[in-house]
Amino acid sequence: MSTQRPIVVPGERIYLSHLHKDDVPTLTTWFSNLETTAYVGMQGRTFLMEHEAEWYDHYSKYDEKNQHFAVVARDGDTLIGNVSLMDIR
């Protein structure tokens, strides 16, 4: 991503930010890896770019009960993961 991401939750070596449409290709690469999907409870499933784009379009809308974040390394502002907080009360 060419521009600095806004820091939503700061940390010493990483921070949480908003996911961006530009992240979809990276997310697709991660979720097309069978080893990765096995660790996140989706054994044997892979996802196409269209699936991740649909996921992004759906979950990028504000929802006070579910929040989705990019995990970004401060060194290089590199996307290294994502995390979701679900059923927030």
VENURRA-V941318 format. One record per residue. N is the residue number from 1. RES is the residue in three letters. PSI is psi in degrees with one decimal (none if undefined). OMEGA is omega as a letter, one per 40 degrees, with the letter a starting at -180 (999 if undefined). D_CENTER is the distance of its C-alpha to the mean C-alpha in Angstrom with 1 decimal. Layout:
BEGIN
N/RES/PSI/OMEGA/D_CENTER ; N/RES/PSI/OMEGA/D_CENTER
END
This chain:
BEGIN
1/MET/133.8/a/13.3 ; 2/SER/-24.4/a/16.9 ; 3/THR/153.5/i/16.9 ; 4/GLN/136.4/i/16.1 ; 5/ARG/148.2/i/13.1 ; 6/PRO/137.9/i/14.4 ; 7/ILE/117.3/i/14.3 ; 8/VAL/-45.7/i/13.7 ; 9/VAL/110.6/a/14.4 ; 10/PRO/150.9/i/16.3 ; 11/GLY/169.6/a/16.9 ; 12/GLU/-48.1/a/19.4 ; 13/ARG/-20.5/i/17.4 ; 14/ILE/168.6/i/13.8 ; 15/TYR/159.8/i/12.5 ; 16/LEU/139.1/i/9.8 ; 17/SER/-178.1/i/9.3 ; 18/HIS/144.9/i/8.3 ; 19/LEU/148.7/i/5.7 ; 20/HIS/155.8/i/8.4 ; 21/LYS/-32.9/i/10.1 ; 22/ASP/-17.6/a/10.7 ; 23/ASP/-14.4/a/7.3 ; 24/VAL/-45.1/i/8.3 ; 25/PRO/-38.7/i/10.8 ; 26/THR/-44.9/i/8.8 ; 27/LEU/-39.2/i/6.6 ; 28/THR/-42.7/i/10.1 ; 29/THR/-46.9/a/11.7 ; 30/TRP/-47.2/a/10.0 ; 31/PHE/6.6/i/10.6 ; 32/SER/-0.7/a/14.0 ; 33/ASN/116.9/a/15.1 ; 34/LEU/-34.6/i/17.3 ; 35/GLU/-41.8/i/17.3 ; 36/THR/-48.0/a/13.5 ; 37/THR/-28.6/i/13.8 ; 38/ALA/-34.5/a/16.9 ; 39/TYR/-15.1/a/15.3 ; 40/VAL/20.3/i/12.9 ; 41/GLY/20.1/i/15.8 ; 42/MET/49.3/a/15.7 ; 43/GLN/133.2/i/18.5 ; 44/GLY/0.9/i/19.9 ; 45/ARG/142.6/i/17.3 ; 46/THR/161.1/a/15.7 ; 47/PHE/141.3/i/14.0 ; 48/LEU/164.9/i/15.2 ; 49/MET/-39.3/a/13.7 ; 50/GLU/-38.2/i/15.3 ; 51/HIS/-45.8/a/13.6 ; 52/GLU/-36.6/i/10.0 ; 53/ALA/-41.1/i/11.6 ; 54/GLU/-43.2/i/13.2 ; 55/TRP/-47.9/a/10.3 ; 56/TYR/-48.3/a/8.7 ; 57/ASP/-39.0/a/12.4 ; 58/HIS/-49.0/a/13.0 ; 59/TYR/-7.1/i/10.3 ; 60/SER/-13.5/i/10.2 ; 61/LYS/144.5/a/13.8 ; 62/TYR/132.9/i/14.9 ; 63/ASP/111.6/a/15.6 ; 64/GLU/-18.5/a/17.3 ; 65/LYS/-14.6/a/16.9 ; 66/ASN/124.6/a/13.2 ; 67/GLN/136.4/a/10.6 ; 68/HIS/132.6/a/6.8 ; 69/PHE/153.7/i/5.7 ; 70/ALA/138.7/i/4.5 ; 71/VAL/120.3/a/7.0 ; 72/VAL/131.1/i/9.6 ; 73/ALA/131.3/i/12.9 ; 74/ARG/-37.1/i/15.8 ; 75/ASP/101.4/i/17.8 ; 76/GLY/0.7/a/17.0 ; 77/ASP/51.1/a/13.9 ; 78/THR/130.6/i/11.9 ; 79/LEU/121.8/a/8.1 ; 80/ILE/-3.5/i/8.6 ; 81/GLY/-177.9/i/5.7 ; 82/ASN/157.3/a/3.3 ; 83/VAL/147.3/i/6.1 ; 84/SER/140.7/i/8.0 ; 85/LEU/120.8/a/11.6 ; 86/MET/150.9/i/13.7 ; 87/ASP/45.5/i/17.4 ; 88/ILE/132.2/i/17.9 ; 89/ARG/none/999/21.6
END
